[in-house]
Amino acid sequence: MNLQEKIEDLRKRTLSDLLSVADEKTLNNLRTVMLGKKGELTEILKGMKDLTNEERPVIGALANAFRDEFGAKFEAKKLEIEQAVMNAALESESLDVTLPGKAQKKGSRHILTQTQEEIEEIFLGMGYEIVDGYEVETDHYNFERMNLPKDHPARDMQDTFYITNEVLLRTHTSPMQARTMDAHDFSKGGLRMIAPGRVYRRDTDDATHSHQFHQIEGLVVDKNITMADLKGTLDLVMKKMFGQERELRWRPSYFPFTEPSVEVDISCFKCGGKGCNVCKHTGWIEILGAGMVHPNVLEMSGLDSSVYSGFAFGLGQERIAMLRYGINDIRGFYQGDVRFLEQFD
Ligand code: PHE
């Protein structure tokens, strides 16, 4: 074989090898075998020195043409292999975006928490502070400081879980009245606070009773606080909670720690006062207890009741939520049944 034939032979073999190559490694090997230091074409070109002056440019042109052809086909093949690798990867990692997803359950704030936060917002807007109390209280704060001495018959109004003779589960949030008055510096101005929290009573649980429930205590103490302030405040709050068209009705009542004491009814938001099952056909719904802070309660906190006066109220959170959402069994709040709780997302 002369050089020309050798190049032609190498060309045929190499181009057919190139056709069957299917991976990058074999492809690169092929290039080394061809063009590497000891490559076949390299070897052939080494023989050029023995050629005549006439032959040399002819063979040289042939070799260069072949090298260019090989280079171009090599690059094309390389691209083809890379494409195939990419396609295989895409194939194996493919996602079926039409598959139905797995639903994630989203938690939400408990309806009592929502109710509490809504009421807190209203009072924060009126400059009240929010204070936390103790669920385990002393007889002293729960009763005595609320003008209920040890043998007072009104203690029967709130059947109590005693822990010891002096320690109990608070029966209402009212002890926070005494605690905040004790802590407040009246030389810097009056006191406006609400105290939300859990309270306990020895009741047998049924649709309308629970041995634990939630109240929000309210207390305002300053110079010149009158019943008009109480009325104006509760009127505003209740209208925000239940609608501007609501009316309030004030009935005389009795609590040992307020004088005078009132129970406040709201005109029925379901029937507008005509009478329905929500208002038990009276047109009115009892919504809270309130009154002017009893002088004894002020004096026990070291305040001069001829200078200072105040009002207090106690809201039942469950009662408010039950009325607003038409819930007729208080136990729903505590049983943790998500089907019940989800309704209030
Ligand atoms: N503490 C009373 C109760 O639990 C409610 C109340 C609070 C009444 C403040 C008047 C003033 O029934």
Boltz pocket constraint, residues with backbone or C-beta under 6 A from the ligand:
constraints:
  - pocket:
      binder: B
      contacts: [[A, 171], [A, 172], [A, 173], [A, 174], [A, 218], [A, 255], [A, 258], [A, 262], [A, 289], [A, 290], [A, 291], [A, 312], [A, 313], [A, 314], [A, 315]]
      max_distance: 6.0
